[in-house]
Every structure is written in structure tokens, then in C-alpha cells.
Amino acid sequence: MRTIGYALPAFLLVLSLAVIGASAHDGSSPTTPPAGGTTTAPASQVDPQAKAFYDQGESFTKQQKWDQAINAYQQAVRIDPKYAEAWNNMGFCYRKVKQYDKALDAYKQAMALKPNFPHPHEYLGRTYLAMGNKDGAMHEYEILKRMDPKMADELLKAIQANDPELGEND
């Protein structure tokens, strides 16, 4: 009995260190955009099935298969409606296919779920710019510069050039 009493805390310690180590080395971060321009979700807080669809969506996004990516992200948020990163990436893909109203809705959902998440503000600004709404884009820039000044600078460059795609895939 005493062995079990010591083994369980030791097991939990090893398990937690393994989880921390895996997340520290997987390269994913909710605030670091991958090459595809979208955001990576924190794996530890998401339903595994939703994460699988999210990963599939990222793969399609990198291939610029926007409709397939949208479908994958839709499945992810159907399983886990509080999956802010999936909502954000879905909005990104909707913008790419010029379905701006759906993009706006997806970004707003992501922001409602995760208020300090900077990516939806950048992408929302770019969507407003694509729609010809520079005032809306500047409003998102003002919010974003308090959250992530570097990202805000990229958005501002796009606004000044009147090019929503400028600097996005750099």
C-alpha cells in the first residue's frame, strides 16, 4: 500500500513533466503564426478529435485548399465550439475565398472566446481593408498595437499600402 502511495505522485510528476516537455518542444504556440499565416492551437486544452480536424485544416491551409480547410475547421468547432484558434483560422480561410461576412463572424467568435488573442484583430483588420473599410481596419490596428506592436506594424503597412495581403506570408 505504501508503494502505491508513493508511486502515484511520482507517476503524476513524470506525466506532468512529459506534457510540459512535449509542449515546449513541439514548436506550437497560440501566438506564433506558422508559414501558412494561420495560428497554431495549444494541443493540451483541446478535444483530440477537434485537434485532428484542426491539424487537417492547417495542412489544407498551407496548400491553399481553402474550401477543404474551412470544412476541417468547421468540424473542429462543431466538436469544440470554444476552440478560438479554429474559429480564427476558419475566418482566415473565409477571407481568402472572399466570403467576408463569414470571416467577420468567425473572427468575432474567436475574440469573444479569447479576448487577448491578437491574431483575430489583425485578420479582422485585413478583412475590413479587403472590404474597403479603412476605418474598421484602423480601429483593429489601434486595438492590436496594445496587444502585439509588431503585428500591429504589419497591419499598418498593409493599411497604408491598401493591400490586405501585404506582409501576411512573410
C-alpha atoms as a printed R data frame, in Angstrom:
    type eleno elety resid chain resno       x      y       z
1   ATOM     1    CA   MET     A     1   0.000  0.000   0.000
2   ATOM     2    CA   ARG     A     2   2.817  2.396   0.864
3   ATOM     3    CA   THR     A     3   4.429  1.755  -2.540
4   ATOM     4    CA   ILE     A     4   1.237  2.774  -4.322
5   ATOM     5    CA   GLY     A     5   1.061  5.900  -2.176
6   ATOM     6    CA   TYR     A     6   4.477  6.976  -3.443
7   ATOM     7    CA   ALA     A     7   4.105  5.637  -6.967
8   ATOM     8    CA   LEU     A     8   1.020  7.693  -7.843
9   ATOM     9    CA   PRO     A     9   2.555 11.105  -7.016
10  ATOM    10    CA   ALA     A    10   5.760 10.085  -8.805
11  ATOM    11    CA   PHE     A    11   3.764  8.983 -11.851
12  ATOM    12    CA   LEU     A    12   1.824 12.253 -11.897
13  ATOM    13    CA   LEU     A    13   5.064 14.231 -11.648
14  ATOM    14    CA   VAL     A    14   6.607 12.306 -14.544
15  ATOM    15    CA   LEU     A    15   3.422 12.699 -16.586
16  ATOM    16    CA   SER     A    16   3.245 16.448 -15.997
17  ATOM    17    CA   LEU     A    17   6.919 16.875 -16.893
18  ATOM    18    CA   ALA     A    18   6.369 14.883 -20.074
19  ATOM    19    CA   VAL     A    19   3.432 17.101 -21.042
20  ATOM    20    CA   ILE     A    20   5.385 20.268 -20.294
21  ATOM    21    CA   GLY     A    21   8.380 18.972 -22.221
22  ATOM    22    CA   ALA     A    22   6.283 17.974 -25.206
23  ATOM    23    CA   SER     A    23   4.584 21.351 -25.398
24  ATOM    24    CA   ALA     A    24   7.903 23.156 -25.025
25  ATOM    25    CA   HIS     A    25   9.400 21.227 -27.928
26  ATOM    26    CA   ASP     A    26   6.530 20.902 -30.373
27  ATOM    27    CA   GLY     A    27   7.029 24.415 -31.708
28  ATOM    28    CA   SER     A    28   3.392 25.305 -31.368
29  ATOM    29    CA   SER     A    29   2.213 28.404 -29.654
30  ATOM    30    CA   PRO     A    30  -1.145 30.122 -29.810
31  ATOM    31    CA   THR     A    31   0.550 33.396 -30.696
32  ATOM    32    CA   THR     A    32   3.108 32.222 -33.256
33  ATOM    33    CA   PRO     A    33   1.780 32.096 -36.802
34  ATOM    34    CA   PRO     A    34   3.160 29.235 -38.921
35  ATOM    35    CA   ALA     A    35   4.225 29.715 -42.527
36  ATOM    36    CA   GLY     A    36   0.639 29.374 -43.747
37  ATOM    37    CA   GLY     A    37  -0.320 32.586 -41.955
38  ATOM    38    CA   THR     A    38  -2.703 30.992 -39.500
39  ATOM    39    CA   THR     A    39  -2.295 30.305 -35.818
40  ATOM    40    CA   THR     A    40  -1.324 27.141 -34.050
41  ATOM    41    CA   ALA     A    41  -3.545 25.826 -31.286
42  ATOM    42    CA   PRO     A    42  -2.366 24.731 -27.859
43  ATOM    43    CA   ALA     A    43  -2.826 20.966 -28.045
44  ATOM    44    CA   SER     A    44  -3.220 20.319 -24.325
45  ATOM    45    CA   GLN     A    45  -6.557 22.138 -23.921
46  ATOM    46    CA   VAL     A    46  -8.416 20.843 -26.974
47  ATOM    47    CA   ASP     A    47 -10.526 17.767 -27.620
48  ATOM    48    CA   PRO     A    48  -8.247 15.325 -29.508
49  ATOM    49    CA   GLN     A    49 -10.786 14.808 -32.294
50  ATOM    50    CA   ALA     A    50 -11.181 18.580 -32.726
51  ATOM    51    CA   LYS     A    51  -7.385 18.929 -32.769
52  ATOM    52    CA   ALA     A    52  -7.168 16.298 -35.510
53  ATOM    53    CA   PHE     A    53  -9.595 18.292 -37.670
54  ATOM    54    CA   TYR     A    54  -7.709 21.493 -36.813
55  ATOM    55    CA   ASP     A    55  -4.421 19.911 -37.924
56  ATOM    56    CA   GLN     A    56  -6.091 18.761 -41.126
57  ATOM    57    CA   GLY     A    57  -7.304 22.335 -41.658
58  ATOM    58    CA   GLU     A    58  -3.786 23.676 -41.197
59  ATOM    59    CA   SER     A    59  -2.483 21.209 -43.766
60  ATOM    60    CA   PHE     A    60  -5.114 22.303 -46.277
61  ATOM    61    CA   THR     A    61  -4.392 25.956 -45.451
62  ATOM    62    CA   LYS     A    62  -0.692 25.519 -46.215
63  ATOM    63    CA   GLN     A    63  -1.718 24.001 -49.560
64  ATOM    64    CA   GLN     A    64  -4.122 26.907 -50.122
65  ATOM    65    CA   LYS     A    65  -7.040 24.484 -50.375
66  ATOM    66    CA   TRP     A    66  -9.316 26.987 -48.710
67  ATOM    67    CA   ASP     A    67 -12.663 25.174 -49.001
68  ATOM    68    CA   GLN     A    68 -11.230 21.951 -47.618
69  ATOM    69    CA   ALA     A    69  -9.576 23.876 -44.800
70  ATOM    70    CA   ILE     A    70 -12.858 25.611 -43.972
71  ATOM    71    CA   ASN     A    71 -14.610 22.236 -43.802
72  ATOM    72    CA   ALA     A    72 -11.951 20.870 -41.452
73  ATOM    73    CA   TYR     A    73 -12.121 23.926 -39.170
74  ATOM    74    CA   GLN     A    74 -15.929 23.703 -39.171
75  ATOM    75    CA   GLN     A    75 -15.652 20.133 -37.931
76  ATOM    76    CA   ALA     A    76 -13.186 21.229 -35.237
77  ATOM    77    CA   VAL     A    77 -15.546 23.908 -33.883
78  ATOM    78    CA   ARG     A    78 -18.541 21.594 -34.166
79  ATOM    79    CA   ILE     A    79 -16.733 19.240 -31.769
80  ATOM    80    CA   ASP     A    80 -15.237 22.001 -29.616
81  ATOM    81    CA   PRO     A    81 -17.220 25.261 -30.004
82  ATOM    82    CA   LYS     A    82 -14.774 27.077 -27.683
83  ATOM    83    CA   TYR     A    83 -11.783 26.403 -29.951
84  ATOM    84    CA   ALA     A    84 -10.741 30.021 -30.595
85  ATOM    85    CA   GLU     A    85  -7.787 29.149 -32.828
86  ATOM    86    CA   ALA     A    86 -10.013 27.068 -35.110
87  ATOM    87    CA   TRP     A    87 -12.528 29.925 -35.367
88  ATOM    88    CA   ASN     A    88  -9.685 32.306 -36.186
89  ATOM    89    CA   ASN     A    89  -8.192 30.074 -38.859
90  ATOM    90    CA   MET     A    90 -11.612 29.458 -40.353
91  ATOM    91    CA   GLY     A    91 -12.020 33.226 -40.659
92  ATOM    92    CA   PHE     A    92  -8.618 33.441 -42.347
93  ATOM    93    CA   CYS     A    93  -9.736 30.908 -44.964
94  ATOM    94    CA   TYR     A    94 -13.108 32.586 -45.464
95  ATOM    95    CA   ARG     A    95 -11.251 35.831 -46.177
96  ATOM    96    CA   LYS     A    96  -9.091 34.058 -48.738
97  ATOM    97    CA   VAL     A    97 -12.226 32.956 -50.646
98  ATOM    98    CA   LYS     A    98 -13.717 36.443 -50.256
99  ATOM    99    CA   GLN     A    99 -16.585 35.350 -48.008
100 ATOM   100    CA   TYR     A   100 -16.031 38.381 -45.838
101 ATOM   101    CA   ASP     A   101 -19.210 38.225 -43.756
102 ATOM   102    CA   LYS     A   102 -18.389 34.681 -42.685
103 ATOM   103    CA   ALA     A   103 -14.795 35.720 -41.980
104 ATOM   104    CA   LEU     A   104 -16.004 38.587 -39.765
105 ATOM   105    CA   ASP     A   105 -18.295 36.248 -37.838
106 ATOM   106    CA   ALA     A   106 -15.521 33.693 -37.296
107 ATOM   107    CA   TYR     A   107 -13.035 36.330 -36.080
108 ATOM   108    CA   LYS     A   108 -15.595 37.812 -33.723
109 ATOM   109    CA   GLN     A   109 -16.290 34.356 -32.314
110 ATOM   110    CA   ALA     A   110 -12.539 33.825 -31.747
111 ATOM   111    CA   MET     A   111 -12.246 37.203 -29.993
112 ATOM   112    CA   ALA     A   112 -15.263 36.519 -27.795
113 ATOM   113    CA   LEU     A   113 -13.729 33.228 -26.682
114 ATOM   114    CA   LYS     A   114 -10.213 34.580 -26.181
115 ATOM   115    CA   PRO     A   115 -10.229 38.382 -25.725
116 ATOM   116    CA   ASN     A   116  -6.432 38.773 -25.560
117 ATOM   117    CA   PHE     A   117  -5.801 36.774 -28.745
118 ATOM   118    CA   PRO     A   118  -4.139 39.212 -31.191
119 ATOM   119    CA   HIS     A   119  -4.446 37.260 -34.456
120 ATOM   120    CA   PRO     A   120  -8.190 37.744 -34.980
121 ATOM   121    CA   HIS     A   121  -7.688 41.500 -34.621
122 ATOM   122    CA   GLU     A   122  -5.004 41.508 -37.300
123 ATOM   123    CA   TYR     A   123  -7.053 39.336 -39.624
124 ATOM   124    CA   LEU     A   124 -10.216 41.306 -38.916
125 ATOM   125    CA   GLY     A   125  -8.323 44.468 -39.846
126 ATOM   126    CA   ARG     A   126  -7.169 42.851 -43.076
127 ATOM   127    CA   THR     A   127 -10.727 41.729 -43.816
128 ATOM   128    CA   TYR     A   128 -12.062 45.243 -43.277
129 ATOM   129    CA   LEU     A   129  -9.336 46.512 -45.597
130 ATOM   130    CA   ALA     A   130 -10.317 43.949 -48.260
131 ATOM   131    CA   MET     A   131 -13.906 45.178 -47.914
132 ATOM   132    CA   GLY     A   132 -12.804 48.793 -48.437
133 ATOM   133    CA   ASN     A   133 -13.402 49.753 -44.797
134 ATOM   134    CA   LYS     A   134 -10.164 51.533 -43.834
135 ATOM   135    CA   ASP     A   135 -11.758 52.986 -40.690
136 ATOM   136    CA   GLY     A   136 -12.591 49.489 -39.453
137 ATOM   137    CA   ALA     A   137  -9.065 48.343 -40.300
138 ATOM   138    CA   MET     A   138  -7.570 51.295 -38.392
139 ATOM   139    CA   HIS     A   139  -9.795 50.524 -35.401
140 ATOM   140    CA   GLU     A   140  -8.370 46.982 -35.292
141 ATOM   141    CA   TYR     A   141  -4.863 48.413 -35.670
142 ATOM   142    CA   GLU     A   142  -5.425 50.607 -32.591
143 ATOM   143    CA   ILE     A   143  -6.535 47.589 -30.561
144 ATOM   144    CA   LEU     A   144  -3.750 45.405 -31.907
145 ATOM   145    CA   LYS     A   145  -0.913 47.829 -31.156
146 ATOM   146    CA   ARG     A   146  -1.641 47.429 -27.425
147 ATOM   147    CA   MET     A   147  -1.639 43.635 -27.758
148 ATOM   148    CA   ASP     A   148   1.205 42.969 -30.203
149 ATOM   149    CA   PRO     A   149   3.053 46.027 -31.566
150 ATOM   150    CA   LYS     A   150   4.985 44.043 -34.177
151 ATOM   151    CA   MET     A   151   1.819 42.504 -35.575
152 ATOM   152    CA   ALA     A   152   0.173 45.933 -35.478
153 ATOM   153    CA   ASP     A   153   3.030 47.386 -37.541
154 ATOM   154    CA   GLU     A   154   2.470 44.714 -40.198
155 ATOM   155    CA   LEU     A   155  -1.228 45.532 -40.290
156 ATOM   156    CA   LEU     A   156  -0.493 49.245 -40.551
157 ATOM   157    CA   LYS     A   157   1.819 48.645 -43.535
158 ATOM   158    CA   ALA     A   158  -0.972 46.711 -45.243
159 ATOM   159    CA   ILE     A   159  -3.457 49.507 -44.497
160 ATOM   160    CA   GLN     A   160  -1.091 52.185 -45.811
161 ATOM   161    CA   ALA     A   161  -0.499 50.182 -48.997
162 ATOM   162    CA   ASN     A   162  -4.233 49.362 -49.232
163 ATOM   163    CA   ASP     A   163  -3.206 45.713 -49.671
164 ATOM   164    CA   PRO     A   164  -4.744 43.235 -47.188
165 ATOM   165    CA   GLU     A   165  -2.265 40.536 -48.249
166 ATOM   166    CA   LEU     A   166   0.891 42.650 -47.760
167 ATOM   167    CA   GLY     A   167   3.357 41.011 -45.395
168 ATOM   168    CA   GLU     A   168   0.992 38.240 -44.480
169 ATOM   169    CA   ASN     A   169   3.036 35.283 -45.725
170 ATOM   170    CA   ASP     A   170   6.471 36.633 -44.872
